[in-house]
Amino acid sequence: MKYLFIIICFCVTFSISAQKEYQKTYYDNGQLKEEGWIKKGLKTKYWKFYYSNGVVQKEGRFKNGKPNKYWYFYRENKTKQREGHYVNGVKSKWWLFYDENEKVNHKCQLKNNQKNGYCLRYENEKLVRAEKYKNGQKIGEWTDLKSFKKENSVWDLQ
């Protein structure tokens, strides 16, 4: 009977410790700094981070303590700064970058936290230049659609 009680206590303790818990941390000025879910000591699920003035700085999901899936980043004036994908804590796929007026000024394909693929540059919401990168190094640049089409397949953009 004594062993049965110990086993039950152990199982209850283990199941409680494996559960998610919502956590909030604060700046010294009392403003919320970050909030989200913790499981087994690691950030998991959805999190929000704030500047010391209370404005959202970034938000997104974690998996096993690493940023995962789609994230949004903001400036202190509340305008969107950038957004994009993380795969297991690494910036990947397409990322969008915004100017101060929240207009896309470029979008780039990233792999392993660096440009790898195409980067499209915009001015006043119009495409003005395309660049191609491999492992963070620029390997091509085009300023007109005709030369871009001549050297690249439309399938390269997917």
Summary of the structure (lengths in Angstrom):
residues: 158
radius of gyration: 22.2
end to end distance: 63.8
largest distance: 82.2
contacts: 408
relative contact order: 0.07
helix: 17%
strand: 57%
